[in-house]
């Protein structure tokens, strides 16, 4: 059985829960973390961890991970550009001062 839960439906469904009732949600949606106090996380290797959920801290870590992944995706383009700049031959200069001319292209 699958039910789509939205923040609104979670509030309506779980706001009247007593401390003796337990709600279990299977979700990857950070917007629902605020309604949970614990997290059960599977590691994909047959193991799991279970413990308290600090939704704000976890969301900050997820955002940081996404930012780092986006930056890492740029590394090949930056490396290629650096290699291109390094391969530019400097013309000989009689004054001992070298000048470089660059042609910039928009990606």
Rosetta blueprint (number, residue, H / E / L):
1 X L
2 X L
3 X L
4 X L
5 X L
6 X L
7 X H
8 X H
9 X H
10 X H
11 X H
12 X H
13 X H
14 X H
15 X L
16 X L
17 X L
18 X L
19 X L
20 X L
21 X L
22 X L
23 X L
24 X L
25 X L
26 X L
27 X L
28 X L
29 X L
30 X H
31 X H
32 X H
33 X H
34 X H
35 X H
36 X L
37 X L
38 X E
39 X E
40 X E
41 X E
42 X E
43 X L
44 X L
45 X L
46 X L
47 X L
48 X E
49 X E
50 X E
51 X E
52 X E
53 X L
54 X L
55 X H
56 X H
57 X H
58 X H
59 X H
60 X H
61 X H
62 X H
63 X H
64 X H
65 X H
66 X H
67 X H
68 X H
69 X H
70 X H
71 X H
72 X H
73 X H
74 X H
75 X H
76 X H
77 X H
78 X H
79 X H
80 X H
81 X H
82 X H
83 X H
84 X H
85 X H
86 X H
87 X L
88 X L
89 X L
90 X L
91 X L
92 X L
93 X L
94 X L
95 X L
96 X L
97 X L
98 X L
99 X L
100 X L
101 X L
102 X L
103 X L
104 X L
105 X L
106 X L
107 X L
